[in-house]
């Protein structure tokens, strides 16, 4: 068996989002999800903005491409595409009350008590149509089992 390189510790870095209106997308994630601007890089007429919430980062890119079809529901189903971004909250109803009609709901809220008592989720869309899940009550199985073969 050939030698394998030593494992390098990896940690999550960020998700990159293409934006029609970078300012509107930044405001959405700052207002509804608690992100703050960590850095902005000016690229002539365009820019890249990094948003941070704790250890989670979003990298926002100005995009001039034609938007694809709206996903809706819990996100696009095509292989090779990101289905949705997801956030946890302790109080889904408080999020929904605060957001009111300012944040479009694409699906839900739904309850998943048959899997985990108290698990509730809603899917909303950002200004560019990216589906964002907001969930309350999800818990891992105990104990967490690694995938087979590891």
Chimera marker file (.cmm) of the C-alpha trace (Angstrom):
<marker_set name="trace">
<marker id="1" x="0.000" y="0.000" z="0.000" r="1" g="1" b="0" radius="0.5"/>
<marker id="2" x="1.473" y="3.400" z="-0.949" r="1" g="1" b="0" radius="0.5"/>
<marker id="3" x="2.401" y="5.859" z="1.770" r="1" g="1" b="0" radius="0.5"/>
<marker id="4" x="-0.251" y="8.448" z="2.444" r="1" g="1" b="0" radius="0.5"/>
<marker id="5" x="0.552" y="12.022" z="3.392" r="1" g="1" b="0" radius="0.5"/>
<marker id="6" x="0.161" y="12.915" z="7.034" r="1" g="1" b="0" radius="0.5"/>
<marker id="7" x="-3.319" y="14.121" z="7.868" r="1" g="1" b="0" radius="0.5"/>
<marker id="8" x="-3.552" y="17.884" z="8.067" r="1" g="1" b="0" radius="0.5"/>
<marker id="9" x="-6.021" y="19.295" z="10.542" r="1" g="1" b="0" radius="0.5"/>
<marker id="10" x="-8.774" y="21.061" z="8.619" r="1" g="1" b="0" radius="0.5"/>
<marker id="11" x="-11.533" y="23.273" z="9.919" r="1" g="1" b="0" radius="0.5"/>
<marker id="12" x="-14.493" y="24.884" z="8.201" r="1" g="1" b="0" radius="0.5"/>
<marker id="13" x="-13.669" y="28.219" z="6.589" r="1" g="1" b="0" radius="0.5"/>
<marker id="14" x="-16.618" y="29.788" z="4.768" r="1" g="1" b="0" radius="0.5"/>
<marker id="15" x="-19.348" y="29.546" z="2.158" r="1" g="1" b="0" radius="0.5"/>
<marker id="16" x="-19.075" y="31.846" z="-0.875" r="1" g="1" b="0" radius="0.5"/>
<marker id="17" x="-22.272" y="33.430" z="-2.214" r="1" g="1" b="0" radius="0.5"/>
<marker id="18" x="-22.780" y="35.205" z="-5.546" r="1" g="1" b="0" radius="0.5"/>
<marker id="19" x="-24.901" y="38.338" z="-5.086" r="1" g="1" b="0" radius="0.5"/>
<marker id="20" x="-26.875" y="40.535" z="-7.487" r="1" g="1" b="0" radius="0.5"/>
<marker id="21" x="-26.953" y="43.312" z="-4.875" r="1" g="1" b="0" radius="0.5"/>
<marker id="22" x="-24.088" y="42.787" z="-2.464" r="1" g="1" b="0" radius="0.5"/>
<marker id="23" x="-25.323" y="45.516" z="-0.084" r="1" g="1" b="0" radius="0.5"/>
<marker id="24" x="-28.805" y="43.941" z="0.176" r="1" g="1" b="0" radius="0.5"/>
<marker id="25" x="-27.336" y="40.482" z="0.792" r="1" g="1" b="0" radius="0.5"/>
<marker id="26" x="-24.945" y="41.825" z="3.433" r="1" g="1" b="0" radius="0.5"/>
<marker id="27" x="-27.816" y="43.641" z="5.176" r="1" g="1" b="0" radius="0.5"/>
<marker id="28" x="-29.935" y="40.445" z="5.149" r="1" g="1" b="0" radius="0.5"/>
<marker id="29" x="-27.298" y="38.330" z="6.903" r="1" g="1" b="0" radius="0.5"/>
<marker id="30" x="-26.367" y="41.148" z="9.318" r="1" g="1" b="0" radius="0.5"/>
<marker id="31" x="-30.002" y="41.897" z="10.245" r="1" g="1" b="0" radius="0.5"/>
<marker id="32" x="-31.458" y="38.394" z="10.478" r="1" g="1" b="0" radius="0.5"/>
<marker id="33" x="-28.475" y="36.157" z="11.288" r="1" g="1" b="0" radius="0.5"/>
<marker id="34" x="-26.133" y="38.317" z="13.383" r="1" g="1" b="0" radius="0.5"/>
<marker id="35" x="-23.198" y="38.509" z="10.967" r="1" g="1" b="0" radius="0.5"/>
<marker id="36" x="-20.759" y="41.430" z="11.083" r="1" g="1" b="0" radius="0.5"/>
<marker id="37" x="-18.396" y="42.614" z="8.363" r="1" g="1" b="0" radius="0.5"/>
<marker id="38" x="-14.937" y="41.122" z="8.917" r="1" g="1" b="0" radius="0.5"/>
<marker id="39" x="-13.255" y="42.473" z="5.766" r="1" g="1" b="0" radius="0.5"/>
<marker id="40" x="-14.013" y="44.070" z="2.413" r="1" g="1" b="0" radius="0.5"/>
<marker id="41" x="-11.754" y="43.784" z="-0.629" r="1" g="1" b="0" radius="0.5"/>
<marker id="42" x="-12.231" y="46.384" z="-3.359" r="1" g="1" b="0" radius="0.5"/>
<marker id="43" x="-11.763" y="45.062" z="-6.898" r="1" g="1" b="0" radius="0.5"/>
<marker id="44" x="-12.333" y="48.083" z="-9.109" r="1" g="1" b="0" radius="0.5"/>
<marker id="45" x="-16.104" y="48.281" z="-9.647" r="1" g="1" b="0" radius="0.5"/>
<marker id="46" x="-16.679" y="45.055" z="-7.701" r="1" g="1" b="0" radius="0.5"/>
<marker id="47" x="-15.827" y="43.940" z="-4.194" r="1" g="1" b="0" radius="0.5"/>
<marker id="48" x="-15.756" y="40.889" z="-1.967" r="1" g="1" b="0" radius="0.5"/>
<marker id="49" x="-17.158" y="41.143" z="1.562" r="1" g="1" b="0" radius="0.5"/>
<marker id="50" x="-16.422" y="38.658" z="4.335" r="1" g="1" b="0" radius="0.5"/>
<marker id="51" x="-19.089" y="38.416" z="7.026" r="1" g="1" b="0" radius="0.5"/>
<marker id="52" x="-18.471" y="36.683" z="10.344" r="1" g="1" b="0" radius="0.5"/>
<marker id="53" x="-20.681" y="35.254" z="13.065" r="1" g="1" b="0" radius="0.5"/>
<marker id="54" x="-18.480" y="33.462" z="15.607" r="1" g="1" b="0" radius="0.5"/>
<marker id="55" x="-16.479" y="30.888" z="13.651" r="1" g="1" b="0" radius="0.5"/>
<marker id="56" x="-18.868" y="30.984" z="10.662" r="1" g="1" b="0" radius="0.5"/>
<marker id="57" x="-17.961" y="33.135" z="7.666" r="1" g="1" b="0" radius="0.5"/>
<marker id="58" x="-19.800" y="34.055" z="4.490" r="1" g="1" b="0" radius="0.5"/>
<marker id="59" x="-17.864" y="35.427" z="1.524" r="1" g="1" b="0" radius="0.5"/>
<marker id="60" x="-20.057" y="37.627" z="-0.662" r="1" g="1" b="0" radius="0.5"/>
<marker id="61" x="-19.131" y="38.192" z="-4.309" r="1" g="1" b="0" radius="0.5"/>
<marker id="62" x="-20.657" y="40.711" z="-6.692" r="1" g="1" b="0" radius="0.5"/>
<marker id="63" x="-22.123" y="38.726" z="-9.597" r="1" g="1" b="0" radius="0.5"/>
<marker id="64" x="-23.173" y="40.028" z="-12.995" r="1" g="1" b="0" radius="0.5"/>
<marker id="65" x="-24.381" y="36.630" z="-14.259" r="1" g="1" b="0" radius="0.5"/>
<marker id="66" x="-28.030" y="36.002" z="-15.067" r="1" g="1" b="0" radius="0.5"/>
<marker id="67" x="-29.773" y="34.402" z="-12.075" r="1" g="1" b="0" radius="0.5"/>
<marker id="68" x="-30.866" y="30.810" z="-12.451" r="1" g="1" b="0" radius="0.5"/>
<marker id="69" x="-34.349" y="29.585" z="-11.651" r="1" g="1" b="0" radius="0.5"/>
<marker id="70" x="-35.584" y="30.193" z="-8.112" r="1" g="1" b="0" radius="0.5"/>
<marker id="71" x="-35.161" y="27.114" z="-5.920" r="1" g="1" b="0" radius="0.5"/>
<marker id="72" x="-37.921" y="27.479" z="-3.304" r="1" g="1" b="0" radius="0.5"/>
<marker id="73" x="-38.847" y="24.714" z="-0.876" r="1" g="1" b="0" radius="0.5"/>
<marker id="74" x="-35.832" y="23.532" z="1.078" r="1" g="1" b="0" radius="0.5"/>
<marker id="75" x="-33.464" y="24.331" z="-1.800" r="1" g="1" b="0" radius="0.5"/>
<marker id="76" x="-32.334" y="23.094" z="-5.209" r="1" g="1" b="0" radius="0.5"/>
<marker id="77" x="-32.371" y="19.350" z="-5.770" r="1" g="1" b="0" radius="0.5"/>
<marker id="78" x="-29.670" y="19.137" z="-8.479" r="1" g="1" b="0" radius="0.5"/>
<marker id="79" x="-26.506" y="17.203" z="-7.612" r="1" g="1" b="0" radius="0.5"/>
<marker id="80" x="-23.514" y="19.510" z="-7.371" r="1" g="1" b="0" radius="0.5"/>
<marker id="81" x="-25.515" y="22.417" z="-5.976" r="1" g="1" b="0" radius="0.5"/>
<marker id="82" x="-25.775" y="23.584" z="-2.395" r="1" g="1" b="0" radius="0.5"/>
<marker id="83" x="-29.270" y="22.785" z="-1.130" r="1" g="1" b="0" radius="0.5"/>
<marker id="84" x="-29.375" y="25.446" z="1.616" r="1" g="1" b="0" radius="0.5"/>
<marker id="85" x="-27.464" y="27.218" z="4.375" r="1" g="1" b="0" radius="0.5"/>
<marker id="86" x="-28.653" y="26.367" z="7.891" r="1" g="1" b="0" radius="0.5"/>
<marker id="87" x="-28.733" y="28.084" z="11.261" r="1" g="1" b="0" radius="0.5"/>
<marker id="88" x="-29.889" y="26.953" z="14.720" r="1" g="1" b="0" radius="0.5"/>
<marker id="89" x="-31.939" y="29.042" z="17.145" r="1" g="1" b="0" radius="0.5"/>
<marker id="90" x="-33.302" y="28.429" z="20.619" r="1" g="1" b="0" radius="0.5"/>
<marker id="91" x="-36.652" y="30.019" z="19.683" r="1" g="1" b="0" radius="0.5"/>
<marker id="92" x="-37.921" y="29.591" z="16.125" r="1" g="1" b="0" radius="0.5"/>
<marker id="93" x="-41.176" y="31.404" z="16.851" r="1" g="1" b="0" radius="0.5"/>
<marker id="94" x="-39.285" y="34.468" z="18.115" r="1" g="1" b="0" radius="0.5"/>
<marker id="95" x="-37.289" y="34.503" z="14.844" r="1" g="1" b="0" radius="0.5"/>
<marker id="96" x="-40.503" y="34.253" z="12.813" r="1" g="1" b="0" radius="0.5"/>
<marker id="97" x="-42.218" y="36.964" z="14.864" r="1" g="1" b="0" radius="0.5"/>
<marker id="98" x="-39.239" y="39.303" z="14.461" r="1" g="1" b="0" radius="0.5"/>
<marker id="99" x="-38.892" y="38.632" z="10.730" r="1" g="1" b="0" radius="0.5"/>
<marker id="100" x="-42.600" y="39.012" z="9.979" r="1" g="1" b="0" radius="0.5"/>
<marker id="101" x="-43.124" y="39.503" z="6.253" r="1" g="1" b="0" radius="0.5"/>
<marker id="102" x="-39.639" y="40.995" z="5.757" r="1" g="1" b="0" radius="0.5"/>
<marker id="103" x="-38.139" y="37.529" z="5.178" r="1" g="1" b="0" radius="0.5"/>
<marker id="104" x="-39.846" y="35.386" z="2.508" r="1" g="1" b="0" radius="0.5"/>
<marker id="105" x="-40.675" y="31.832" z="3.664" r="1" g="1" b="0" radius="0.5"/>
<marker id="106" x="-40.127" y="29.149" z="1.026" r="1" g="1" b="0" radius="0.5"/>
<marker id="107" x="-41.260" y="26.169" z="3.170" r="1" g="1" b="0" radius="0.5"/>
<marker id="108" x="-42.707" y="25.590" z="6.624" r="1" g="1" b="0" radius="0.5"/>
<marker id="109" x="-42.502" y="25.988" z="9.459" r="1" g="1" b="0" radius="0.5"/>
<marker id="110" x="-42.582" y="22.216" z="9.829" r="1" g="1" b="0" radius="0.5"/>
<marker id="111" x="-42.363" y="20.017" z="12.928" r="1" g="1" b="0" radius="0.5"/>
<marker id="112" x="-40.249" y="16.842" z="13.037" r="1" g="1" b="0" radius="0.5"/>
<marker id="113" x="-41.350" y="15.498" z="16.438" r="1" g="1" b="0" radius="0.5"/>
<marker id="114" x="-41.460" y="11.943" z="15.033" r="1" g="1" b="0" radius="0.5"/>
<marker id="115" x="-37.648" y="12.132" z="14.703" r="1" g="1" b="0" radius="0.5"/>
<marker id="116" x="-36.685" y="14.489" z="17.546" r="1" g="1" b="0" radius="0.5"/>
<marker id="117" x="-39.262" y="15.898" z="19.985" r="1" g="1" b="0" radius="0.5"/>
<marker id="118" x="-39.260" y="19.700" z="19.671" r="1" g="1" b="0" radius="0.5"/>
<marker id="119" x="-37.464" y="19.862" z="16.299" r="1" g="1" b="0" radius="0.5"/>
<marker id="120" x="-39.010" y="22.648" z="14.189" r="1" g="1" b="0" radius="0.5"/>
<marker id="121" x="-37.694" y="24.193" z="10.973" r="1" g="1" b="0" radius="0.5"/>
<marker id="122" x="-38.534" y="26.938" z="8.494" r="1" g="1" b="0" radius="0.5"/>
<marker id="123" x="-36.826" y="27.707" z="5.179" r="1" g="1" b="0" radius="0.5"/>
<marker id="124" x="-36.519" y="31.309" z="3.995" r="1" g="1" b="0" radius="0.5"/>
<marker id="125" x="-34.803" y="32.942" z="1.025" r="1" g="1" b="0" radius="0.5"/>
<marker id="126" x="-32.151" y="35.640" z="0.956" r="1" g="1" b="0" radius="0.5"/>
<marker id="127" x="-32.232" y="38.532" z="-1.572" r="1" g="1" b="0" radius="0.5"/>
<marker id="128" x="-30.521" y="36.332" z="-4.194" r="1" g="1" b="0" radius="0.5"/>
<marker id="129" x="-32.854" y="33.350" z="-3.742" r="1" g="1" b="0" radius="0.5"/>
<marker id="130" x="-30.462" y="31.284" z="-1.610" r="1" g="1" b="0" radius="0.5"/>
<marker id="131" x="-32.535" y="29.061" z="0.672" r="1" g="1" b="0" radius="0.5"/>
<marker id="132" x="-31.652" y="29.438" z="4.361" r="1" g="1" b="0" radius="0.5"/>
<marker id="133" x="-32.912" y="26.974" z="6.981" r="1" g="1" b="0" radius="0.5"/>
<marker id="134" x="-33.641" y="28.146" z="10.511" r="1" g="1" b="0" radius="0.5"/>
<marker id="135" x="-34.110" y="25.262" z="12.940" r="1" g="1" b="0" radius="0.5"/>
<marker id="136" x="-34.893" y="24.757" z="16.622" r="1" g="1" b="0" radius="0.5"/>
<marker id="137" x="-34.385" y="21.605" z="18.659" r="1" g="1" b="0" radius="0.5"/>
<marker id="138" x="-32.102" y="19.471" z="16.464" r="1" g="1" b="0" radius="0.5"/>
<marker id="139" x="-29.835" y="17.146" z="18.476" r="1" g="1" b="0" radius="0.5"/>
<marker id="140" x="-27.254" y="14.562" z="17.388" r="1" g="1" b="0" radius="0.5"/>
<marker id="141" x="-27.766" y="10.883" z="18.105" r="1" g="1" b="0" radius="0.5"/>
<marker id="142" x="-26.010" y="9.715" z="21.238" r="1" g="1" b="0" radius="0.5"/>
<marker id="143" x="-23.420" y="8.398" z="20.786" r="1" g="1" b="0" radius="0.5"/>
<marker id="144" x="-22.422" y="9.870" z="17.413" r="1" g="1" b="0" radius="0.5"/>
<marker id="145" x="-21.238" y="7.042" z="15.174" r="1" g="1" b="0" radius="0.5"/>
<marker id="146" x="-18.565" y="7.619" z="12.500" r="1" g="1" b="0" radius="0.5"/>
<marker id="147" x="-19.318" y="6.493" z="8.930" r="1" g="1" b="0" radius="0.5"/>
<marker id="148" x="-18.585" y="2.852" z="8.133" r="1" g="1" b="0" radius="0.5"/>
<marker id="149" x="-14.944" y="2.093" z="7.411" r="1" g="1" b="0" radius="0.5"/>
<marker id="150" x="-13.501" y="4.840" z="9.598" r="1" g="1" b="0" radius="0.5"/>
<link id1="1" id2="2" r="1" g="1" b="0" radius="0.2"/>
<link id1="2" id2="3" r="1" g="1" b="0" radius="0.2"/>
<link id1="3" id2="4" r="1" g="1" b="0" radius="0.2"/>
<link id1="4" id2="5" r="1" g="1" b="0" radius="0.2"/>
<link id1="5" id2="6" r="1" g="1" b="0" radius="0.2"/>
<link id1="6" id2="7" r="1" g="1" b="0" radius="0.2"/>
<link id1="7" id2="8" r="1" g="1" b="0" radius="0.2"/>
<link id1="8" id2="9" r="1" g="1" b="0" radius="0.2"/>
<link id1="9" id2="10" r="1" g="1" b="0" radius="0.2"/>
<link id1="10" id2="11" r="1" g="1" b="0" radius="0.2"/>
<link id1="11" id2="12" r="1" g="1" b="0" radius="0.2"/>
<link id1="12" id2="13" r="1" g="1" b="0" radius="0.2"/>
<link id1="13" id2="14" r="1" g="1" b="0" radius="0.2"/>
<link id1="14" id2="15" r="1" g="1" b="0" radius="0.2"/>
<link id1="15" id2="16" r="1" g="1" b="0" radius="0.2"/>
<link id1="16" id2="17" r="1" g="1" b="0" radius="0.2"/>
<link id1="17" id2="18" r="1" g="1" b="0" radius="0.2"/>
<link id1="18" id2="19" r="1" g="1" b="0" radius="0.2"/>
<link id1="19" id2="20" r="1" g="1" b="0" radius="0.2"/>
<link id1="20" id2="21" r="1" g="1" b="0" radius="0.2"/>
<link id1="21" id2="22" r="1" g="1" b="0" radius="0.2"/>
<link id1="22" id2="23" r="1" g="1" b="0" radius="0.2"/>
<link id1="23" id2="24" r="1" g="1" b="0" radius="0.2"/>
<link id1="24" id2="25" r="1" g="1" b="0" radius="0.2"/>
<link id1="25" id2="26" r="1" g="1" b="0" radius="0.2"/>
<link id1="26" id2="27" r="1" g="1" b="0" radius="0.2"/>
<link id1="27" id2="28" r="1" g="1" b="0" radius="0.2"/>
<link id1="28" id2="29" r="1" g="1" b="0" radius="0.2"/>
<link id1="29" id2="30" r="1" g="1" b="0" radius="0.2"/>
<link id1="30" id2="31" r="1" g="1" b="0" radius="0.2"/>
<link id1="31" id2="32" r="1" g="1" b="0" radius="0.2"/>
<link id1="32" id2="33" r="1" g="1" b="0" radius="0.2"/>
<link id1="33" id2="34" r="1" g="1" b="0" radius="0.2"/>
<link id1="34" id2="35" r="1" g="1" b="0" radius="0.2"/>
<link id1="35" id2="36" r="1" g="1" b="0" radius="0.2"/>
<link id1="36" id2="37" r="1" g="1" b="0" radius="0.2"/>
<link id1="37" id2="38" r="1" g="1" b="0" radius="0.2"/>
<link id1="38" id2="39" r="1" g="1" b="0" radius="0.2"/>
<link id1="39" id2="40" r="1" g="1" b="0" radius="0.2"/>
<link id1="40" id2="41" r="1" g="1" b="0" radius="0.2"/>
<link id1="41" id2="42" r="1" g="1" b="0" radius="0.2"/>
<link id1="42" id2="43" r="1" g="1" b="0" radius="0.2"/>
<link id1="43" id2="44" r="1" g="1" b="0" radius="0.2"/>
<link id1="44" id2="45" r="1" g="1" b="0" radius="0.2"/>
<link id1="45" id2="46" r="1" g="1" b="0" radius="0.2"/>
<link id1="46" id2="47" r="1" g="1" b="0" radius="0.2"/>
<link id1="47" id2="48" r="1" g="1" b="0" radius="0.2"/>
<link id1="48" id2="49" r="1" g="1" b="0" radius="0.2"/>
<link id1="49" id2="50" r="1" g="1" b="0" radius="0.2"/>
<link id1="50" id2="51" r="1" g="1" b="0" radius="0.2"/>
<link id1="51" id2="52" r="1" g="1" b="0" radius="0.2"/>
<link id1="52" id2="53" r="1" g="1" b="0" radius="0.2"/>
<link id1="53" id2="54" r="1" g="1" b="0" radius="0.2"/>
<link id1="54" id2="55" r="1" g="1" b="0" radius="0.2"/>
<link id1="55" id2="56" r="1" g="1" b="0" radius="0.2"/>
<link id1="56" id2="57" r="1" g="1" b="0" radius="0.2"/>
<link id1="57" id2="58" r="1" g="1" b="0" radius="0.2"/>
<link id1="58" id2="59" r="1" g="1" b="0" radius="0.2"/>
<link id1="59" id2="60" r="1" g="1" b="0" radius="0.2"/>
<link id1="60" id2="61" r="1" g="1" b="0" radius="0.2"/>
<link id1="61" id2="62" r="1" g="1" b="0" radius="0.2"/>
<link id1="62" id2="63" r="1" g="1" b="0" radius="0.2"/>
<link id1="63" id2="64" r="1" g="1" b="0" radius="0.2"/>
<link id1="64" id2="65" r="1" g="1" b="0" radius="0.2"/>
<link id1="65" id2="66" r="1" g="1" b="0" radius="0.2"/>
<link id1="66" id2="67" r="1" g="1" b="0" radius="0.2"/>
<link id1="67" id2="68" r="1" g="1" b="0" radius="0.2"/>
<link id1="68" id2="69" r="1" g="1" b="0" radius="0.2"/>
<link id1="69" id2="70" r="1" g="1" b="0" radius="0.2"/>
<link id1="70" id2="71" r="1" g="1" b="0" radius="0.2"/>
<link id1="71" id2="72" r="1" g="1" b="0" radius="0.2"/>
<link id1="72" id2="73" r="1" g="1" b="0" radius="0.2"/>
<link id1="73" id2="74" r="1" g="1" b="0" radius="0.2"/>
<link id1="74" id2="75" r="1" g="1" b="0" radius="0.2"/>
<link id1="75" id2="76" r="1" g="1" b="0" radius="0.2"/>
<link id1="76" id2="77" r="1" g="1" b="0" radius="0.2"/>
<link id1="77" id2="78" r="1" g="1" b="0" radius="0.2"/>
<link id1="78" id2="79" r="1" g="1" b="0" radius="0.2"/>
<link id1="79" id2="80" r="1" g="1" b="0" radius="0.2"/>
<link id1="80" id2="81" r="1" g="1" b="0" radius="0.2"/>
<link id1="81" id2="82" r="1" g="1" b="0" radius="0.2"/>
<link id1="82" id2="83" r="1" g="1" b="0" radius="0.2"/>
<link id1="83" id2="84" r="1" g="1" b="0" radius="0.2"/>
<link id1="84" id2="85" r="1" g="1" b="0" radius="0.2"/>
<link id1="85" id2="86" r="1" g="1" b="0" radius="0.2"/>
<link id1="86" id2="87" r="1" g="1" b="0" radius="0.2"/>
<link id1="87" id2="88" r="1" g="1" b="0" radius="0.2"/>
<link id1="88" id2="89" r="1" g="1" b="0" radius="0.2"/>
<link id1="89" id2="90" r="1" g="1" b="0" radius="0.2"/>
<link id1="90" id2="91" r="1" g="1" b="0" radius="0.2"/>
<link id1="91" id2="92" r="1" g="1" b="0" radius="0.2"/>
<link id1="92" id2="93" r="1" g="1" b="0" radius="0.2"/>
<link id1="93" id2="94" r="1" g="1" b="0" radius="0.2"/>
<link id1="94" id2="95" r="1" g="1" b="0" radius="0.2"/>
<link id1="95" id2="96" r="1" g="1" b="0" radius="0.2"/>
<link id1="96" id2="97" r="1" g="1" b="0" radius="0.2"/>
<link id1="97" id2="98" r="1" g="1" b="0" radius="0.2"/>
<link id1="98" id2="99" r="1" g="1" b="0" radius="0.2"/>
<link id1="99" id2="100" r="1" g="1" b="0" radius="0.2"/>
<link id1="100" id2="101" r="1" g="1" b="0" radius="0.2"/>
<link id1="101" id2="102" r="1" g="1" b="0" radius="0.2"/>
<link id1="102" id2="103" r="1" g="1" b="0" radius="0.2"/>
<link id1="103" id2="104" r="1" g="1" b="0" radius="0.2"/>
<link id1="104" id2="105" r="1" g="1" b="0" radius="0.2"/>
<link id1="105" id2="106" r="1" g="1" b="0" radius="0.2"/>
<link id1="106" id2="107" r="1" g="1" b="0" radius="0.2"/>
<link id1="107" id2="108" r="1" g="1" b="0" radius="0.2"/>
<link id1="108" id2="109" r="1" g="1" b="0" radius="0.2"/>
<link id1="109" id2="110" r="1" g="1" b="0" radius="0.2"/>
<link id1="110" id2="111" r="1" g="1" b="0" radius="0.2"/>
<link id1="111" id2="112" r="1" g="1" b="0" radius="0.2"/>
<link id1="112" id2="113" r="1" g="1" b="0" radius="0.2"/>
<link id1="113" id2="114" r="1" g="1" b="0" radius="0.2"/>
<link id1="114" id2="115" r="1" g="1" b="0" radius="0.2"/>
<link id1="115" id2="116" r="1" g="1" b="0" radius="0.2"/>
<link id1="116" id2="117" r="1" g="1" b="0" radius="0.2"/>
<link id1="117" id2="118" r="1" g="1" b="0" radius="0.2"/>
<link id1="118" id2="119" r="1" g="1" b="0" radius="0.2"/>
<link id1="119" id2="120" r="1" g="1" b="0" radius="0.2"/>
<link id1="120" id2="121" r="1" g="1" b="0" radius="0.2"/>
<link id1="121" id2="122" r="1" g="1" b="0" radius="0.2"/>
<link id1="122" id2="123" r="1" g="1" b="0" radius="0.2"/>
<link id1="123" id2="124" r="1" g="1" b="0" radius="0.2"/>
<link id1="124" id2="125" r="1" g="1" b="0" radius="0.2"/>
<link id1="125" id2="126" r="1" g="1" b="0" radius="0.2"/>
<link id1="126" id2="127" r="1" g="1" b="0" radius="0.2"/>
<link id1="127" id2="128" r="1" g="1" b="0" radius="0.2"/>
<link id1="128" id2="129" r="1" g="1" b="0" radius="0.2"/>
<link id1="129" id2="130" r="1" g="1" b="0" radius="0.2"/>
<link id1="130" id2="131" r="1" g="1" b="0" radius="0.2"/>
<link id1="131" id2="132" r="1" g="1" b="0" radius="0.2"/>
<link id1="132" id2="133" r="1" g="1" b="0" radius="0.2"/>
<link id1="133" id2="134" r="1" g="1" b="0" radius="0.2"/>
<link id1="134" id2="135" r="1" g="1" b="0" radius="0.2"/>
<link id1="135" id2="136" r="1" g="1" b="0" radius="0.2"/>
<link id1="136" id2="137" r="1" g="1" b="0" radius="0.2"/>
<link id1="137" id2="138" r="1" g="1" b="0" radius="0.2"/>
<link id1="138" id2="139" r="1" g="1" b="0" radius="0.2"/>
<link id1="139" id2="140" r="1" g="1" b="0" radius="0.2"/>
<link id1="140" id2="141" r="1" g="1" b="0" radius="0.2"/>
<link id1="141" id2="142" r="1" g="1" b="0" radius="0.2"/>
<link id1="142" id2="143" r="1" g="1" b="0" radius="0.2"/>
<link id1="143" id2="144" r="1" g="1" b="0" radius="0.2"/>
<link id1="144" id2="145" r="1" g="1" b="0" radius="0.2"/>
<link id1="145" id2="146" r="1" g="1" b="0" radius="0.2"/>
<link id1="146" id2="147" r="1" g="1" b="0" radius="0.2"/>
<link id1="147" id2="148" r="1" g="1" b="0" radius="0.2"/>
<link id1="148" id2="149" r="1" g="1" b="0" radius="0.2"/>
<link id1="149" id2="150" r="1" g="1" b="0" radius="0.2"/>
</marker_set>
